[in-house]
Amino acid sequence: SSVLPLPPPPGRPAFPFGGLGAGLLKSAAKTNSVNADLQKSWTDHDFSMYLGQSSTPPRDRIRELDRLRFHNLHPEDECVLLRLPSRRVDIQSLKDVIMLCGGLVGVRFESSELRLISGTCSDLERTWVQLDRLYKSMPSAVTKMGSSSDIDMQQTVEDFHALCDNYIRDLQNIQDLIKLKQATIDRTVEPMKIEADPSSNVGSPYPKW
């Protein structure tokens, strides 16, 4: 017969290594929440959970942002509604954002809206280049742990997290516009099945951070 483990003595934490066990559970819970959010359609993303995460190691943060900028289309909520093939779209691409707004199903745009999308996509791309540069300037140990005893390197980590938050805010701006434009889609029109474009370079494997 199996022997059940004894409960911890009074006053001793149930998690191994004290607060480390609780920290691991908290980290796992956050990972599960992020993974669940990344399965949603673009308009359903909760970007607030990605803001102010300076305690998250840079390696984990840039992976999250990379999965957000290359968005996996939701089969029912996006592929069918927007008449798009099942693939990933690049949120830094003006063309892809217009398609997410409903550009293939008759949605029209004001000149000011197109300028806003174009400007925000350019801002996202520019911020990403800066993020990539800062990330690659950090030693591997810093990207994994998120801290450094070197003052200059610690400042780099803080600058990195500030840029991450700027990037998320621009993604929120894109989300607000996509919600607004998708609300104008005529949902009475019978959806069409669209096959993937074999010439598209979107959907390539994620980079290895």
C-alpha positions as CSV (number, residue, x, y, z in Angstrom):
1,S,0.0,0.0,0.0
2,S,1.1,3.6,-0.7
3,V,2.3,5.8,2.1
4,L,0.8,9.3,2.2
5,P,3.3,12.1,2.9
6,L,3.3,13.6,6.3
7,P,1.9,17.2,6.6
8,P,4.6,19.9,7.4
9,P,5.2,20.7,11.0
10,P,3.3,23.6,12.5
11,G,4.8,27.0,11.4
12,R,6.7,25.5,8.4
13,P,5.4,26.4,4.9
14,A,3.9,23.6,2.9
15,F,5.9,24.6,-0.2
16,P,9.5,23.3,-0.5
17,F,12.2,25.9,-0.1
18,G,9.9,28.4,1.6
19,G,8.7,31.2,-0.6
20,L,10.3,29.6,-3.7
21,G,7.5,27.1,-4.0
22,A,4.9,29.7,-3.8
23,G,6.8,31.8,-6.3
24,L,6.9,28.9,-8.7
25,L,3.1,28.4,-8.4
26,K,2.5,32.1,-9.0
27,S,4.7,32.0,-12.1
28,A,2.9,28.9,-13.4
29,A,-0.5,30.5,-12.9
30,K,0.7,33.6,-14.8
31,T,2.0,31.4,-17.7
32,N,-1.4,29.6,-17.9
33,S,-3.2,32.9,-17.9
34,V,-1.0,34.3,-20.7
35,N,-1.3,31.1,-22.8
36,A,-5.1,31.2,-22.4
37,D,-5.2,34.8,-23.5
38,L,-3.0,34.2,-26.5
39,Q,-5.6,31.7,-27.8
40,K,-8.3,34.4,-28.0
41,S,-9.2,36.6,-31.0
42,W,-7.3,39.9,-31.2
43,T,-10.2,42.0,-29.9
44,D,-10.5,39.7,-26.8
45,H,-6.9,40.1,-25.7
46,D,-6.5,41.5,-22.2
47,F,-3.5,43.7,-22.6
48,S,-3.6,44.9,-19.0
49,M,-2.0,41.6,-17.9
50,Y,1.1,42.4,-20.0
51,L,1.6,45.9,-18.6
52,G,3.9,46.7,-15.6
53,Q,5.6,43.3,-15.6
54,S,9.0,44.5,-14.7
55,S,9.5,41.4,-12.4
56,T,9.1,39.1,-15.5
57,P,12.5,38.1,-16.9
58,P,13.2,39.8,-20.3
59,R,13.4,36.5,-22.1
60,D,9.8,35.6,-21.1
61,R,8.6,39.1,-21.8
62,I,9.9,39.3,-25.3
63,R,8.5,35.9,-26.1
64,E,5.1,37.1,-25.0
65,L,5.3,40.2,-27.1
66,D,6.5,38.2,-30.1
67,R,3.5,35.9,-29.8
68,L,1.2,39.0,-29.7
69,R,2.7,40.7,-32.7
70,F,2.4,37.5,-34.8
71,H,-1.2,36.8,-33.9
72,N,-2.8,33.4,-34.6
73,L,-6.2,33.9,-36.1
74,H,-9.1,32.5,-34.2
75,P,-10.9,29.9,-36.5
76,E,-14.5,31.0,-35.8
77,D,-14.2,34.6,-34.5
78,E,-11.7,35.8,-37.1
79,C,-11.1,33.4,-40.0
80,V,-14.8,33.0,-40.7
81,L,-15.9,36.6,-39.9
82,L,-13.1,38.3,-41.8
83,R,-12.8,35.7,-44.6
84,L,-9.2,35.1,-43.8
85,P,-7.2,31.8,-44.2
86,S,-6.0,30.1,-41.0
87,R,-2.6,31.6,-40.4
88,R,-0.7,34.2,-38.3
89,V,-0.9,37.9,-39.1
90,D,1.7,40.5,-38.4
91,I,0.3,43.3,-36.3
92,Q,3.2,45.5,-37.4
93,S,2.0,45.2,-41.0
94,L,-0.5,47.8,-42.3
95,K,-2.0,45.3,-44.8
96,D,-2.6,42.7,-42.1
97,V,-4.1,45.2,-39.6
98,I,-6.5,46.4,-42.4
99,M,-7.6,42.8,-43.0
100,L,-8.1,42.3,-39.2
101,C,-10.3,45.4,-39.3
102,G,-12.5,43.7,-42.0
103,G,-10.9,45.1,-45.1
104,L,-11.8,41.9,-47.1
105,V,-15.5,42.1,-46.1
106,G,-16.4,45.6,-47.1
107,V,-15.2,47.7,-44.2
108,R,-14.3,51.2,-45.4
109,F,-11.7,53.5,-43.8
110,E,-11.4,57.3,-43.4
111,S,-8.1,58.8,-44.4
112,S,-7.4,59.7,-40.8
113,E,-7.9,56.0,-39.8
114,L,-5.5,54.8,-42.4
115,R,-2.9,57.4,-41.2
116,L,-3.5,56.2,-37.6
117,I,-3.0,52.6,-38.5
118,S,0.1,53.3,-40.6
119,G,1.6,55.5,-37.9
120,T,1.0,53.0,-35.1
121,C,2.4,50.1,-37.2
122,S,5.5,52.2,-37.8
123,D,5.8,53.0,-34.1
124,L,5.4,49.3,-33.2
125,E,8.2,48.3,-35.7
126,R,10.5,51.1,-34.4
127,T,9.9,50.1,-30.8
128,W,10.5,46.4,-31.6
129,V,13.9,47.2,-33.2
130,Q,14.8,49.0,-30.0
131,L,13.6,46.1,-27.9
132,D,15.6,43.7,-29.9
133,R,18.7,45.8,-29.6
134,L,18.4,46.1,-25.8
135,Y,17.6,42.4,-25.4
136,K,20.6,41.3,-27.4
137,S,22.9,43.6,-25.4
138,M,22.0,41.7,-22.2
139,P,24.0,38.7,-21.0
140,S,22.1,35.4,-21.1
141,A,21.9,35.3,-17.3
142,V,20.3,38.7,-17.1
143,T,17.7,37.8,-19.7
144,K,16.8,34.7,-17.7
145,M,16.9,36.3,-14.2
146,G,15.9,39.9,-15.0
147,S,18.4,41.6,-12.7
148,S,22.0,42.5,-12.6
149,S,24.5,43.8,-10.0
150,D,26.0,46.1,-12.7
151,I,24.3,49.5,-12.5
152,D,24.4,50.2,-16.2
153,M,23.1,46.7,-17.1
154,Q,20.3,47.1,-14.6
155,Q,19.4,50.4,-16.2
156,T,19.2,48.5,-19.6
157,V,16.8,46.0,-18.0
158,E,14.6,48.9,-16.8
159,D,14.7,50.6,-20.2
160,F,13.7,47.3,-21.8
161,H,10.6,46.9,-19.6
162,A,9.6,50.6,-20.2
163,L,9.8,49.9,-24.0
164,C,7.7,46.7,-23.5
165,D,5.0,48.8,-21.9
166,N,5.1,51.4,-24.7
167,Y,4.7,48.5,-27.2
168,I,1.7,47.1,-25.3
169,R,0.0,50.5,-25.3
170,D,0.4,50.8,-29.0
171,L,-1.1,47.3,-29.4
172,Q,-4.0,48.5,-27.3
173,N,-4.5,51.4,-29.7
174,I,-4.6,49.0,-32.6
175,Q,-7.1,46.8,-30.7
176,D,-9.4,49.8,-30.1
177,L,-9.5,50.6,-33.8
178,I,-10.0,47.0,-34.9
179,K,-12.9,46.7,-32.5
180,L,-14.5,49.8,-33.9
181,K,-14.1,48.7,-37.5
182,Q,-15.2,45.1,-36.9
183,A,-18.4,46.4,-35.3
184,T,-19.4,47.8,-38.8
185,I,-19.2,44.4,-40.5
186,D,-22.4,43.2,-42.1
187,R,-22.7,39.8,-40.4
188,T,-25.7,38.8,-42.5
189,V,-23.5,38.0,-45.5
190,E,-22.7,34.3,-45.9
191,P,-19.0,33.7,-45.1
192,M,-16.7,32.3,-47.7
193,K,-13.9,29.8,-47.1
194,I,-10.5,31.3,-48.0
195,E,-7.5,29.1,-48.7
196,A,-4.1,30.1,-47.4
197,D,-1.9,32.1,-49.8
198,P,1.1,29.8,-50.5
199,S,3.2,32.9,-51.4
200,S,2.7,34.5,-48.0
201,N,5.7,34.7,-45.7
202,V,3.5,35.2,-42.6
203,G,3.3,32.1,-40.5
204,S,7.0,31.3,-40.4
205,P,8.3,29.8,-37.2
206,Y,8.8,32.0,-34.2
207,P,12.4,33.1,-33.5
208,K,14.2,31.3,-30.7
209,W,14.8,33.9,-27.9
